[in-house]
Amino acid sequence: MLRFLSSFLILFVLIGCSKKDDLIYTPSEKKDPYKIYNEALEAMKTNDFFYANTKFEEAELNFTDINLSAKSAIMSVFCLYGINFYDEALDNLNRYFKLYPADKNLMYAHYLEAIIYFEQISDEKRDLKPLIKSLEKINFFLEKFPNSDYALDLKFKKDLIRNQLAAKEMYVAKHYIKTQKWIPAISRLKVILKDYDKTIFVEEALLRLVEIHYYLGLEEEAQKYAKILGFNYNSSEWYESAYKIFNKKYEFKITKKEEKKKKNFLNKIIDIINLD
C-alpha cells in the first residue's frame, strides 16, 4: 500500500512539474508545394513516372492556388499514362474534371483521355469496347475543340479507328462466308458500305457481295455490286477479280502507256535500292 502511494505521489509531482505548453498538440510545418512540384519534375526527367506521380499528387494537396493544384493533378495523370496505368489515369481524370471544370488545361485533359482510350485498342479480333469508347471521346473532342492543334492528330486517329471497325466487320463477314451463313455475311458487308465507306475495306466488301450473290444464283444483284465496284474502283485488283467472276476467260491487258509507267516506277525503285 505504501509502495502504491509513493508511486502515485511521484506521478502527481511529475505531472505538476510539466509545462503547460508540452501538453498542447502542435501540427507539423506545412510542406512547400513548389519544392514538391520541382521534385516531381526532376523525377520525370529520369523517367521515374511512378515517383513523380506521387509527388504531383502531394503538391496538388498542398497548393493553395487552385490553378496550380489543377496543373499538378493533370501532371499526375500524365505520369500514370506514361507507365500505362490506364485505369488509374482515367479515374484521376474523372476526378480532375469534377474538381477543376474551368481549368485552362481542360482541352489537353480531354485530348489525353482520348489518347488513353486509343492506345488500349488491339487488333480487330478482340474486344470492340476500347474502339467504340475511343471513337466516342475523339468525336466529343472534335466537336468541342475543332480548330485546335490536337484536332488534326485526332482526325488521323479517327480514320484509323474507322478502318479498325471496318476490319472487325470484314473479319466477322469472312467467318460467316466460311461457314456459308450468307444472310449475316451480307448484312456485315453492307454495314461496311453504309458506315465505313471511306475505309480501305469498301472494295473488298463489294467483291464479296458479288461473289455471294453470284454463288446464290442472284446474278442481277451480283452485277449491281460489280458495277458499283467498276464505277468507283475500275483500276483495282478487286474489280479485276469481280470481272473474272462473270467472264472467267477474260484477261486484263496492260496498255503500252501503263506498261511504260510501270517500268519507270520499277526503275525508280531499283535506283533507290542501289543508293549507297
C-alpha positions, 0 to 999 in steps of 0.5 A: 500500500505504501509502495502504491502511494509513493508511486502515485505521489511521484506521478502527481509531482511529475505531472505538476512539474510539466509545462503547460505548453508540452501538453498542447498538440502542435501540427507539423510545418506545412510542406512547400508545394513548389519544392514538391512540384520541382521534385516531381519534375526532376523525377520525370526527367529520369523517367521515374513516372511512378515517383513523380506521380506521387509527388504531383499528387502531394503538391496538388494537396498542398497548393493553395492556388487552385490553378496550380493544384489543377496543373499538378493533378493533370501532371499526375495523370500524365505520369500514370499514362506514361507507365500505362496505368490506364485505369488509374489515369482515367479515374484521376481524370474523372476526378480532375474534371469534377474538381477543376471544370474551368481549368485552362488545361481542360482541352489537353485533359480531354485530348489525353483521355482520348489518347488513353482510350486509343492506345488500349485498342488491339487488333480487330479480333478482340474486344470492340469496347476500347474502339467504340469508347475511343471513337466516342471521346475523339468525336466529343473532342472534335466537336468541342475543340475543332480548330485546335492543334490536337484536332488534326492528330485526332482526325488521323486517329479517327480514320484509323479507328474507322478502318479498325471497325471496318476490319472487325466487320470484314473479319466477322463477314469472312467467318460467316462466308466460311461457314456459308451463313450468307444472310449475316455475311451480307448484312456485315458487308453492307454495314461496311458500305453504309458506315465505313465507306471511306475505309480501305475495306469498301472494295473488298466488301463489294467483291464479296457481295458479288461473289455471294450473290453470284454463288446464290444464283442472284446474278442481277444483284451480283452485277449491281455490286460489280458495277458499283465496284467498276464505277468507283474502283475500275483500276483495282485488283478487286474489280479485276477479280469481280470481272473474272467472276462473270467472264472467267476467260477474260484477261486484263491487258496492260496498255503500252502507256501503263506498261511504260509507267510501270517500268519507270516506277520499277526503275525508280525503285531499283535506283533507290535500292542501289543508293549507297 
